[in-house]
Amino acid sequence: MAGTHGGRPSSWAVVAVALVGFTVGGVALCIGPNWLLFWVGVAIVMLAGLLGIAVGIFSDVVLDEPRVIPEVVNYSLFGAQNGERRGGVHGEHSDHPRTSDPEQRPHG
């Protein structure tokens, strides 16, 4: 089963509270600036940060399965299979697809 980045409802609620805080602060800057309303927005964002820590929002990360990118890519406009490799003549030279462990190299 592939992982998802859906998140728990509690995490999305924290994100919604933070979004409300940013919106309040942004509107406050646009209508004046209204500094009292701006600081209310800052307080809401800080509350969202505390709520995020309380619900464990940073533990709500799900990693996808490692991706294997095929080496032989179809470059023809008409769908004919050819032997070109990703990157052309200067591209990769391995005959085997490569994959990496996301625990050791999380970004590829």
Biopython code that builds the backbone (N, CA, C, O; Angstrom):
import numpy as np
from Bio.PDB.StructureBuilder import StructureBuilder

atoms = [
    (1, "MET", "N", (0.838, -1.182, 0.000)),
    (1, "MET", "CA", (0.000, 0.000, 0.000)),
    (1, "MET", "C", (0.884, 1.247, 0.000)),
    (1, "MET", "O", (1.805, 1.368, 0.809)),
    (2, "ALA", "N", (0.603, 2.139, -0.886)),
    (2, "ALA", "CA", (1.392, 3.364, -0.988)),
    (2, "ALA", "C", (0.980, 4.340, 0.108)),
    (2, "ALA", "O", (-0.190, 4.415, 0.482)),
    (3, "GLY", "N", (1.944, 5.076, 0.610)),
    (3, "GLY", "CA", (1.648, 6.076, 1.622)),
    (3, "GLY", "C", (0.951, 7.278, 1.018)),
    (3, "GLY", "O", (1.009, 7.505, -0.190)),
    (4, "THR", "N", (0.300, 8.037, 1.861)),
    (4, "THR", "CA", (-0.365, 9.252, 1.400)),
    (4, "THR", "C", (0.116, 10.418, 2.240)),
    (4, "THR", "O", (0.771, 10.231, 3.266)),
    (5, "HIS", "N", (-0.209, 11.604, 1.807)),
    (5, "HIS", "CA", (0.111, 12.800, 2.561)),
    (5, "HIS", "C", (-1.173, 13.445, 3.066)),
    (5, "HIS", "O", (-1.232, 14.659, 3.261)),
    (6, "GLY", "N", (-2.196, 12.628, 3.276)),
    (6, "GLY", "CA", (-3.502, 13.135, 3.662)),
    (6, "GLY", "C", (-3.517, 13.821, 5.014)),
    (6, "GLY", "O", (-4.115, 14.889, 5.144)),
    (7, "GLY", "N", (-2.894, 13.258, 6.004)),
    (7, "GLY", "CA", (-2.870, 13.847, 7.336)),
    (7, "GLY", "C", (-4.119, 13.541, 8.144)),
    (7, "GLY", "O", (-5.163, 13.184, 7.598)),
    (8, "ARG", "N", (-3.991, 13.688, 9.451)),
    (8, "ARG", "CA", (-5.123, 13.463, 10.342)),
    (8, "ARG", "C", (-6.011, 14.698, 10.374)),
    (8, "ARG", "O", (-5.550, 15.799, 10.074)),
    (9, "PRO", "N", (-7.285, 14.526, 10.735)),
    (9, "PRO", "CA", (-8.187, 15.685, 10.837)),
    (9, "PRO", "C", (-7.698, 16.726, 11.848)),
    (9, "PRO", "O", (-7.890, 17.925, 11.643)),
    (10, "SER", "N", (-7.074, 16.279, 12.930)),
    (10, "SER", "CA", (-6.565, 17.240, 13.920)),
    (10, "SER", "C", (-5.460, 18.108, 13.321)),
    (10, "SER", "O", (-5.357, 19.294, 13.637)),
    (11, "SER", "N", (-4.644, 17.523, 12.467)),
    (11, "SER", "CA", (-3.587, 18.303, 11.815)),
    (11, "SER", "C", (-4.175, 19.323, 10.859)),
    (11, "SER", "O", (-3.703, 20.458, 10.791)),
    (12, "TRP", "N", (-5.204, 18.927, 10.119)),
    (12, "TRP", "CA", (-5.841, 19.867, 9.203)),
    (12, "TRP", "C", (-6.554, 20.978, 9.959)),
    (12, "TRP", "O", (-6.622, 22.109, 9.478)),
    (13, "ALA", "N", (-7.087, 20.669, 11.139)),
    (13, "ALA", "CA", (-7.717, 21.721, 11.952)),
    (13, "ALA", "C", (-6.678, 22.754, 12.381)),
    (13, "ALA", "O", (-6.956, 23.953, 12.384)),
    (14, "VAL", "N", (-5.486, 22.290, 12.742)),
    (14, "VAL", "CA", (-4.406, 23.217, 13.112)),
    (14, "VAL", "C", (-4.016, 24.079, 11.915)),
    (14, "VAL", "O", (-3.783, 25.279, 12.066)),
    (15, "VAL", "N", (-3.944, 23.485, 10.745)),
    (15, "VAL", "CA", (-3.619, 24.245, 9.539)),
    (15, "VAL", "C", (-4.700, 25.292, 9.268)),
    (15, "VAL", "O", (-4.389, 26.415, 8.871)),
    (16, "ALA", "N", (-5.962, 24.930, 9.480)),
    (16, "ALA", "CA", (-7.061, 25.881, 9.274)),
    (16, "ALA", "C", (-6.973, 27.049, 10.248)),
    (16, "ALA", "O", (-7.213, 28.193, 9.862)),
    (17, "VAL", "N", (-6.632, 26.777, 11.499)),
    (17, "VAL", "CA", (-6.485, 27.849, 12.489)),
    (17, "VAL", "C", (-5.340, 28.779, 12.087)),
    (17, "VAL", "O", (-5.469, 29.999, 12.190)),
    (18, "ALA", "N", (-4.234, 28.218, 11.636)),
    (18, "ALA", "CA", (-3.097, 29.042, 11.191)),
    (18, "ALA", "C", (-3.479, 29.885, 9.981)),
    (18, "ALA", "O", (-3.086, 31.048, 9.883)),
    (19, "LEU", "N", (-4.241, 29.306, 9.061)),
    (19, "LEU", "CA", (-4.684, 30.043, 7.888)),
    (19, "LEU", "C", (-5.590, 31.206, 8.274)),
    (19, "LEU", "O", (-5.496, 32.291, 7.700)),
    (20, "VAL", "N", (-6.459, 30.979, 9.239)),
    (20, "VAL", "CA", (-7.314, 32.066, 9.733)),
    (20, "VAL", "C", (-6.455, 33.178, 10.331)),
    (20, "VAL", "O", (-6.713, 34.356, 10.088)),
    (21, "GLY", "N", (-5.439, 32.814, 11.109)),
    (21, "GLY", "CA", (-4.554, 33.812, 11.701)),
    (21, "GLY", "C", (-3.826, 34.632, 10.656)),
    (21, "GLY", "O", (-3.741, 35.854, 10.771)),
    (22, "PHE", "N", (-3.292, 33.959, 9.621)),
    (22, "PHE", "CA", (-2.610, 34.685, 8.550)),
    (22, "PHE", "C", (-3.579, 35.604, 7.803)),
    (22, "PHE", "O", (-3.222, 36.719, 7.420)),
    (23, "THR", "N", (-4.798, 35.127, 7.603)),
    (23, "THR", "CA", (-5.795, 35.935, 6.903)),
    (23, "THR", "C", (-6.169, 37.172, 7.707)),
    (23, "THR", "O", (-6.254, 38.271, 7.159)),
    (24, "VAL", "N", (-6.391, 36.995, 9.001)),
    (24, "VAL", "CA", (-6.718, 38.135, 9.867)),
    (24, "VAL", "C", (-5.581, 39.147, 9.853)),
    (24, "VAL", "O", (-5.822, 40.346, 9.713)),
    (25, "GLY", "N", (-4.353, 38.680, 9.995)),
    (25, "GLY", "CA", (-3.205, 39.585, 9.975)),
    (25, "GLY", "C", (-3.036, 40.291, 8.643)),
    (25, "GLY", "O", (-2.715, 41.478, 8.605)),
    (26, "GLY", "N", (-3.252, 39.567, 7.547)),
    (26, "GLY", "CA", (-3.123, 40.170, 6.223)),
    (26, "GLY", "C", (-4.194, 41.211, 5.955)),
    (26, "GLY", "O", (-3.911, 42.273, 5.400)),
    (27, "VAL", "N", (-5.423, 40.909, 6.347)),
    (27, "VAL", "CA", (-6.510, 41.882, 6.174)),
    (27, "VAL", "C", (-6.245, 43.116, 7.032)),
    (27, "VAL", "O", (-6.489, 44.243, 6.601)),
    (28, "ALA", "N", (-5.747, 42.898, 8.240)),
    (28, "ALA", "CA", (-5.451, 44.024, 9.132)),
    (28, "ALA", "C", (-4.410, 44.961, 8.526)),
    (28, "ALA", "O", (-4.501, 46.178, 8.687)),
    (29, "LEU", "N", (-3.424, 44.401, 7.832)),
    (29, "LEU", "CA", (-2.421, 45.254, 7.194)),
    (29, "LEU", "C", (-2.993, 45.997, 5.993)),
    (29, "LEU", "O", (-2.569, 47.112, 5.687)),
    (30, "CYS", "N", (-3.951, 45.382, 5.316)),
    (30, "CYS", "CA", (-4.518, 46.003, 4.114)),
    (30, "CYS", "C", (-5.534, 47.099, 4.430)),
    (30, "CYS", "O", (-5.717, 48.009, 3.621)),
    (31, "ILE", "N", (-6.192, 47.036, 5.570)),
    (31, "ILE", "CA", (-7.254, 48.009, 5.853)),
    (31, "ILE", "C", (-6.783, 49.163, 6.721)),
    (31, "ILE", "O", (-7.607, 49.858, 7.317)),
    (32, "GLY", "N", (-5.544, 49.372, 6.801)),
    (32, "GLY", "CA", (-5.177, 50.487, 7.666)),
    (32, "GLY", "C", (-3.749, 50.936, 7.578)),
    (32, "GLY", "O", (-3.474, 51.894, 6.855)),
    (33, "PRO", "N", (-2.872, 50.346, 8.224)),
    (33, "PRO", "CA", (-2.910, 49.089, 8.968)),
    (33, "PRO", "C", (-3.588, 49.240, 10.331)),
    (33, "PRO", "O", (-3.422, 50.237, 11.034)),
    (34, "ASN", "N", (-4.338, 48.231, 10.660)),
    (34, "ASN", "CA", (-4.989, 48.147, 11.959)),
    (34, "ASN", "C", (-4.116, 47.246, 12.833)),
    (34, "ASN", "O", (-4.196, 46.021, 12.745)),
    (35, "TRP", "N", (-3.284, 47.857, 13.674)),
    (35, "TRP", "CA", (-2.276, 47.100, 14.427)),
    (35, "TRP", "C", (-2.880, 46.180, 15.463)),
    (35, "TRP", "O", (-2.333, 45.108, 15.719)),
    (36, "LEU", "N", (-3.982, 46.562, 16.061)),
    (36, "LEU", "CA", (-4.625, 45.690, 17.054)),
    (36, "LEU", "C", (-5.089, 44.396, 16.379)),
    (36, "LEU", "O", (-4.855, 43.305, 16.900)),
    (37, "LEU", "N", (-5.736, 44.517, 15.237)),
    (37, "LEU", "CA", (-6.206, 43.341, 14.517)),
    (37, "LEU", "C", (-5.025, 42.510, 13.996)),
    (37, "LEU", "O", (-5.094, 41.281, 13.957)),
    (38, "PHE", "N", (-3.952, 43.183, 13.602)),
    (38, "PHE", "CA", (-2.760, 42.466, 13.158)),
    (38, "PHE", "C", (-2.215, 41.583, 14.278)),
    (38, "PHE", "O", (-1.899, 40.415, 14.052)),
    (39, "TRP", "N", (-2.106, 42.142, 15.490)),
    (39, "TRP", "CA", (-1.565, 41.366, 16.602)),
    (39, "TRP", "C", (-2.520, 40.260, 17.044)),
    (39, "TRP", "O", (-2.087, 39.245, 17.590)),
    (40, "VAL", "N", (-3.811, 40.453, 16.810)),
    (40, "VAL", "CA", (-4.765, 39.361, 17.055)),
    (40, "VAL", "C", (-4.468, 38.213, 16.090)),
    (40, "VAL", "O", (-4.485, 37.045, 16.481)),
    (41, "GLY", "N", (-4.198, 38.551, 14.834)),
    (41, "GLY", "CA", (-3.817, 37.526, 13.857)),
    (41, "GLY", "C", (-2.536, 36.808, 14.250)),
    (41, "GLY", "O", (-2.436, 35.589, 14.106)),
    (42, "VAL", "N", (-1.553, 37.556, 14.745)),
    (42, "VAL", "CA", (-0.301, 36.948, 15.211)),
    (42, "VAL", "C", (-0.579, 35.991, 16.370)),
    (42, "VAL", "O", (-0.011, 34.901, 16.434)),
    (43, "ALA", "N", (-1.454, 36.406, 17.281)),
    (43, "ALA", "CA", (-1.799, 35.543, 18.420)),
    (43, "ALA", "C", (-2.489, 34.263, 17.950)),
    (43, "ALA", "O", (-2.250, 33.193, 18.510)),
    (44, "ILE", "N", (-3.336, 34.362, 16.934)),
    (44, "ILE", "CA", (-4.007, 33.168, 16.406)),
    (44, "ILE", "C", (-2.992, 32.216, 15.784)),
    (44, "ILE", "O", (-3.088, 31.002, 15.964)),
    (45, "VAL", "N", (-2.019, 32.760, 15.051)),
    (45, "VAL", "CA", (-0.980, 31.912, 14.454)),
    (45, "VAL", "C", (-0.143, 31.244, 15.546)),
    (45, "VAL", "O", (0.206, 30.070, 15.427)),
    (46, "MET", "N", (0.176, 31.978, 16.597)),
    (46, "MET", "CA", (0.929, 31.384, 17.703)),
    (46, "MET", "C", (0.117, 30.293, 18.391)),
    (46, "MET", "O", (0.666, 29.265, 18.787)),
    (47, "LEU", "N", (-1.190, 30.512, 18.534)),
    (47, "LEU", "CA", (-2.066, 29.490, 19.099)),
    (47, "LEU", "C", (-2.050, 28.240, 18.225)),
    (47, "LEU", "O", (-2.030, 27.120, 18.733)),
    (48, "ALA", "N", (-2.059, 28.439, 16.911)),
    (48, "ALA", "CA", (-1.994, 27.299, 15.994)),
    (48, "ALA", "C", (-0.685, 26.533, 16.177)),
    (48, "ALA", "O", (-0.674, 25.304, 16.117)),
    (49, "GLY", "N", (0.412, 27.246, 16.400)),
    (49, "GLY", "CA", (1.684, 26.567, 16.649)),
    (49, "GLY", "C", (1.642, 25.713, 17.900)),
    (49, "GLY", "O", (2.127, 24.582, 17.909)),
    (50, "LEU", "N", (1.059, 26.259, 18.955)),
    (50, "LEU", "CA", (0.932, 25.480, 20.196)),
    (50, "LEU", "C", (0.001, 24.282, 20.008)),
    (50, "LEU", "O", (0.269, 23.193, 20.514)),
    (51, "LEU", "N", (-1.088, 24.493, 19.281)),
    (51, "LEU", "CA", (-1.995, 23.379, 18.992)),
    (51, "LEU", "C", (-1.301, 22.311, 18.155)),
    (51, "LEU", "O", (-1.521, 21.116, 18.354)),
    (52, "GLY", "N", (-0.461, 22.748, 17.216)),
    (52, "GLY", "CA", (0.281, 21.800, 16.398)),
    (52, "GLY", "C", (1.209, 20.932, 17.223)),
    (52, "GLY", "O", (1.326, 19.730, 16.981)),
    (53, "ILE", "N", (1.864, 21.537, 18.193)),
    (53, "ILE", "CA", (2.729, 20.764, 19.088)),
    (53, "ILE", "C", (1.891, 19.809, 19.929)),
    (53, "ILE", "O", (2.288, 18.668, 20.165)),
    (54, "ALA", "N", (0.719, 20.284, 20.385)),
    (54, "ALA", "CA", (-0.137, 19.465, 21.239)),
    (54, "ALA", "C", (-0.691, 18.240, 20.511)),
    (54, "ALA", "O", (-0.791, 17.164, 21.101)),
    (55, "VAL", "N", (-1.050, 18.393, 19.241)),
    (55, "VAL", "CA", (-1.623, 17.257, 18.506)),
    (55, "VAL", "C", (-0.562, 16.427, 17.793)),
    (55, "VAL", "O", (-0.888, 15.407, 17.185)),
    (56, "GLY", "N", (0.694, 16.843, 17.858)),
    (56, "GLY", "CA", (1.778, 16.080, 17.230)),
    (56, "GLY", "C", (1.741, 16.163, 15.716)),
    (56, "GLY", "O", (1.847, 15.147, 15.029)),
    (57, "ILE", "N", (1.590, 17.372, 15.197)),
    (57, "ILE", "CA", (1.461, 17.549, 13.750)),
    (57, "ILE", "C", (2.711, 17.108, 12.995)),
    (57, "ILE", "O", (2.609, 16.683, 11.844)),
    (58, "PHE", "N", (3.885, 17.198, 13.612)),
    (58, "PHE", "CA", (5.113, 16.817, 12.917)),
    (58, "PHE", "C", (5.294, 15.305, 12.829)),
    (58, "PHE", "O", (6.123, 14.828, 12.054)),
    (59, "SER", "N", (4.536, 14.549, 13.607)),
    (59, "SER", "CA", (4.597, 13.089, 13.499)),
    (59, "SER", "C", (3.595, 12.582, 12.475)),
    (59, "SER", "O", (3.446, 11.373, 12.297)),
    (60, "ASP", "N", (2.914, 13.486, 11.807)),
    (60, "ASP", "CA", (1.868, 13.133, 10.858)),
    (60, "ASP", "C", (2.408, 13.098, 9.430)),
    (60, "ASP", "O", (1.693, 13.446, 8.490)),
    (61, "VAL", "N", (3.651, 12.684, 9.261)),
    (61, "VAL", "CA", (4.277, 12.617, 7.951)),
    (61, "VAL", "C", (4.313, 11.159, 7.517)),
    (61, "VAL", "O", (4.762, 10.290, 8.264)),
    (62, "VAL", "N", (3.836, 10.897, 6.304)),
    (62, "VAL", "CA", (3.847, 9.548, 5.762)),
    (62, "VAL", "C", (4.691, 9.574, 4.498)),
    (62, "VAL", "O", (4.423, 10.354, 3.584)),
    (63, "LEU", "N", (5.699, 8.730, 4.444)),
    (63, "LEU", "CA", (6.573, 8.684, 3.270)),
    (63, "LEU", "C", (5.987, 7.767, 2.211)),
    (63, "LEU", "O", (5.433, 6.713, 2.522)),
    (64, "ASP", "N", (6.114, 8.181, 0.958)),
    (64, "ASP", "CA", (5.710, 7.325, -0.148)),
    (64, "ASP", "C", (6.713, 6.196, -0.308)),
    (64, "ASP", "O", (7.830, 6.250, 0.206)),
    (65, "GLU", "N", (6.280, 5.165, -1.039)),
    (65, "GLU", "CA", (7.210, 4.093, -1.379)),
    (65, "GLU", "C", (8.272, 4.649, -2.324)),
    (65, "GLU", "O", (8.005, 5.613, -3.041)),
    (66, "PRO", "N", (9.470, 4.061, -2.341)),
    (66, "PRO", "CA", (10.510, 4.545, -3.255)),
    (66, "PRO", "C", (10.035, 4.455, -4.705)),
    (66, "PRO", "O", (9.368, 3.497, -5.096)),
    (67, "ARG", "N", (10.385, 5.450, -5.476)),
    (67, "ARG", "CA", (9.980, 5.486, -6.877)),
    (67, "ARG", "C", (11.105, 4.927, -7.744)),
    (67, "ARG", "O", (12.279, 5.226, -7.524)),
    (68, "VAL", "N", (10.736, 4.119, -8.725)),
    (68, "VAL", "CA", (11.691, 3.602, -9.692)),
    (68, "VAL", "C", (11.333, 4.234, -11.027)),
    (68, "VAL", "O", (10.243, 4.010, -11.554)),
    (69, "ILE", "N", (12.249, 5.020, -11.571)),
    (69, "ILE", "CA", (12.025, 5.687, -12.840)),
    (69, "ILE", "C", (12.640, 4.835, -13.936)),
    (69, "ILE", "O", (13.826, 4.511, -13.870)),
    (70, "PRO", "N", (11.855, 4.465, -14.944)),
    (70, "PRO", "CA", (12.424, 3.612, -15.993)),
    (70, "PRO", "C", (13.491, 4.356, -16.786)),
    (70, "PRO", "O", (13.386, 5.556, -17.038)),
    (71, "GLU", "N", (14.522, 3.605, -17.171)),
    (71, "GLU", "CA", (15.625, 4.204, -17.904)),
    (71, "GLU", "C", (15.273, 4.467, -19.365)),
    (71, "GLU", "O", (15.623, 5.518, -19.901)),
    (72, "VAL", "N", (14.582, 3.526, -20.018)),
    (72, "VAL", "CA", (14.255, 3.679, -21.424)),
    (72, "VAL", "C", (12.972, 4.488, -21.513)),
    (72, "VAL", "O", (11.941, 4.104, -20.960)),
    (73, "VAL", "N", (13.046, 5.613, -22.214)),
    (73, "VAL", "CA", (11.911, 6.512, -22.340)),
    (73, "VAL", "C", (11.552, 6.617, -23.804)),
    (73, "VAL", "O", (12.431, 6.673, -24.664)),
    (74, "ASN", "N", (10.254, 6.643, -24.092)),
    (74, "ASN", "CA", (9.806, 6.745, -25.466)),
    (74, "ASN", "C", (9.852, 8.210, -25.888)),
    (74, "ASN", "O", (9.067, 9.024, -25.402)),
    (75, "TYR", "N", (10.783, 8.549, -26.801)),
    (75, "TYR", "CA", (10.936, 9.928, -27.246)),
    (75, "TYR", "C", (10.239, 10.200, -28.575)),
    (75, "TYR", "O", (10.242, 11.341, -29.037)),
    (76, "SER", "N", (9.641, 9.184, -29.207)),
    (76, "SER", "CA", (9.057, 9.357, -30.530)),
    (76, "SER", "C", (7.704, 10.062, -30.441)),
    (76, "SER", "O", (6.933, 9.829, -29.509)),
    (77, "LEU", "N", (7.425, 10.923, -31.416)),
    (77, "LEU", "CA", (6.126, 11.589, -31.468)),
    (77, "LEU", "C", (5.012, 10.633, -31.859)),
    (77, "LEU", "O", (3.845, 10.887, -31.561)),
    (78, "PHE", "N", (5.360, 9.522, -32.532)),
    (78, "PHE", "CA", (4.356, 8.615, -33.051)),
    (78, "PHE", "C", (4.226, 7.341, -32.229)),
    (78, "PHE", "O", (3.518, 6.421, -32.638)),
    (79, "GLY", "N", (4.878, 7.266, -31.100)),
    (79, "GLY", "CA", (4.727, 6.118, -30.215)),
    (79, "GLY", "C", (5.645, 4.958, -30.498)),
    (79, "GLY", "O", (5.472, 3.893, -29.905)),
    (80, "ALA", "N", (6.625, 5.117, -31.388)),
    (80, "ALA", "CA", (7.553, 4.029, -31.674)),
    (80, "ALA", "C", (8.573, 3.931, -30.544)),
    (80, "ALA", "O", (9.101, 4.942, -30.079)),
    (81, "GLN", "N", (8.840, 2.721, -30.115)),
    (81, "GLN", "CA", (9.813, 2.522, -29.037)),
    (81, "GLN", "C", (11.216, 2.637, -29.611)),
    (81, "GLN", "O", (11.523, 2.036, -30.640)),
    (82, "ASN", "N", (12.058, 3.402, -28.952)),
    (82, "ASN", "CA", (13.445, 3.486, -29.385)),
    (82, "ASN", "C", (14.350, 3.296, -28.181)),
    (82, "ASN", "O", (13.873, 3.214, -27.049)),
    (83, "GLY", "N", (15.635, 3.227, -28.415)),
    (83, "GLY", "CA", (16.567, 2.901, -27.355)),
    (83, "GLY", "C", (17.141, 4.089, -26.611)),
    (83, "GLY", "O", (18.067, 3.919, -25.819)),
    (84, "GLU", "N", (16.626, 5.280, -26.838)),
    (84, "GLU", "CA", (17.189, 6.450, -26.168)),
    (84, "GLU", "C", (16.974, 6.370, -24.660)),
    (84, "GLU", "O", (15.950, 5.878, -24.185)),
    (85, "ARG", "N", (17.934, 6.853, -23.944)),
    (85, "ARG", "CA", (17.845, 6.848, -22.490)),
    (85, "ARG", "C", (17.543, 8.248, -21.991)),
    (85, "ARG", "O", (17.756, 9.236, -22.694)),
    (86, "ARG", "N", (17.044, 8.316, -20.773)),
    (86, "ARG", "CA", (16.703, 9.602, -20.174)),
    (86, "ARG", "C", (17.934, 10.499, -20.169)),
    (86, "ARG", "O", (18.984, 10.106, -19.662)),
    (87, "GLY", "N", (17.813, 11.700, -20.729)),
    (87, "GLY", "CA", (18.926, 12.626, -20.788)),
    (87, "GLY", "C", (19.691, 12.561, -22.089)),
    (87, "GLY", "O", (20.666, 13.292, -22.263)),
    (88, "GLY", "N", (19.275, 11.698, -23.019)),
    (88, "GLY", "CA", (19.958, 11.603, -24.310)),
    (88, "GLY", "C", (21.331, 10.968, -24.189)),
    (88, "GLY", "O", (21.570, 10.167, -23.286)),
    (89, "VAL", "N", (22.234, 11.320, -25.094)),
    (89, "VAL", "CA", (23.572, 10.723, -25.103)),
    (89, "VAL", "C", (24.370, 11.056, -23.855)),
    (89, "VAL", "O", (25.253, 10.294, -23.462)),
    (90, "HIS", "N", (24.074, 12.169, -23.237)),
    (90, "HIS", "CA", (24.803, 12.587, -22.045)),
    (90, "HIS", "C", (24.092, 12.169, -20.763)),
    (90, "HIS", "O", (24.495, 12.570, -19.672)),
    (91, "GLY", "N", (23.047, 11.373, -20.886)),
    (91, "GLY", "CA", (22.254, 10.977, -19.725)),
    (91, "GLY", "C", (22.846, 9.793, -18.991)),
    (91, "GLY", "O", (24.054, 9.557, -19.028)),
    (92, "GLU", "N", (21.975, 9.053, -18.322)),
    (92, "GLU", "CA", (22.415, 7.923, -17.505)),
    (92, "GLU", "C", (22.848, 6.759, -18.385)),
    (92, "GLU", "O", (22.345, 6.588, -19.495)),
    (93, "HIS", "N", (23.788, 5.958, -17.881)),
    (93, "HIS", "CA", (24.353, 4.878, -18.675)),
    (93, "HIS", "C", (24.069, 3.506, -18.084)),
    (93, "HIS", "O", (24.539, 2.505, -18.625)),
    (94, "SER", "N", (23.325, 3.426, -17.004)),
    (94, "SER", "CA", (23.039, 2.149, -16.354)),
    (94, "SER", "C", (21.917, 1.421, -17.085)),
    (94, "SER", "O", (21.008, 2.057, -17.619)),
    (95, "ASP", "N", (21.975, 0.086, -17.112)),
    (95, "ASP", "CA", (20.904, -0.705, -17.707)),
    (95, "ASP", "C", (19.822, -1.047, -16.693)),
    (95, "ASP", "O", (18.814, -1.657, -17.051)),
    (96, "HIS", "N", (20.012, -0.666, -15.434)),
    (96, "HIS", "CA", (19.056, -1.008, -14.389)),
    (96, "HIS", "C", (18.446, 0.268, -13.809)),
    (96, "HIS", "O", (19.148, 1.261, -13.617)),
    (97, "PRO", "N", (17.129, 0.244, -13.527)),
    (97, "PRO", "CA", (16.531, 1.409, -12.869)),
    (97, "PRO", "C", (17.164, 1.620, -11.503)),
    (97, "PRO", "O", (17.615, 0.671, -10.861)),
    (98, "ARG", "N", (17.193, 2.864, -11.069)),
    (98, "ARG", "CA", (17.795, 3.177, -9.781)),
    (98, "ARG", "C", (16.716, 3.575, -8.784)),
    (98, "ARG", "O", (15.705, 4.174, -9.149)),
    (99, "THR", "N", (16.943, 3.242, -7.550)),
    (99, "THR", "CA", (16.055, 3.658, -6.476)),
    (99, "THR", "C", (16.910, 3.946, -5.266)),
    (99, "THR", "O", (18.027, 3.443, -5.147)),
    (100, "SER", "N", (16.388, 4.752, -4.374)),
    (100, "SER", "CA", (17.139, 5.062, -3.157)),
    (100, "SER", "C", (16.236, 4.870, -1.953)),
    (100, "SER", "O", (15.012, 4.955, -2.055)),
    (101, "ASP", "N", (16.846, 4.616, -0.836)),
    (101, "ASP", "CA", (16.108, 4.437, 0.412)),
    (101, "ASP", "C", (15.737, 5.807, 0.960)),
    (101, "ASP", "O", (16.633, 6.611, 1.219)),
    (102, "PRO", "N", (14.430, 6.113, 1.151)),
    (102, "PRO", "CA", (14.042, 7.429, 1.624)),
    (102, "PRO", "C", (14.543, 7.747, 3.030)),
    (102, "PRO", "O", (14.595, 8.917, 3.410)),
    (103, "GLU", "N", (14.908, 6.741, 3.800)),
    (103, "GLU", "CA", (15.445, 6.995, 5.127)),
    (103, "GLU", "C", (16.856, 7.578, 5.045)),
    (103, "GLU", "O", (17.253, 8.366, 5.903)),
    (104, "GLN", "N", (17.613, 7.195, 4.018)),
    (104, "GLN", "CA", (18.979, 7.683, 3.881)),
    (104, "GLN", "C", (19.049, 8.914, 2.984)),
    (104, "GLN", "O", (19.841, 9.821, 3.241)),
    (105, "ARG", "N", (18.231, 8.957, 1.934)),
    (105, "ARG", "CA", (18.223, 10.091, 1.007)),
    (105, "ARG", "C", (16.762, 10.482, 0.756)),
    (105, "ARG", "O", (16.177, 10.053, -0.239)),
    (106, "PRO", "N", (16.168, 11.284, 1.635)),
    (106, "PRO", "CA", (14.739, 11.554, 1.542)),
    (106, "PRO", "C", (14.313, 12.329, 0.307)),
    (106, "PRO", "O", (13.134, 12.294, -0.046)),
    (107, "HIS", "N", (15.211, 13.019, -0.359)),
    (107, "HIS", "CA", (14.833, 13.830, -1.505)),
    (107, "HIS", "C", (15.410, 13.296, -2.812)),
    (107, "HIS", "O", (15.603, 14.052, -3.764)),
    (108, "GLY", "N", (15.683, 12.005, -2.856)),
    (108, "GLY", "CA", (16.113, 11.419, -4.122)),
    (108, "GLY", "C", (17.482, 10.968, -4.170)),
    (108, "GLY", "O", (17.929, 10.461, -5.199)),
]
sb = StructureBuilder()
sb.init_structure("model")
sb.init_model(0)
sb.init_chain("A")
sb.init_seg("    ")
for serial, (resi, resn, name, xyz) in enumerate(atoms, 1):
    if name == "N":
        sb.init_residue(resn, " ", resi, " ")
    sb.init_atom(name, np.array(xyz, "f"), 0.0, 1.0, " ", f" {name:<3s}", serial, name[0])
structure = sb.get_structure()
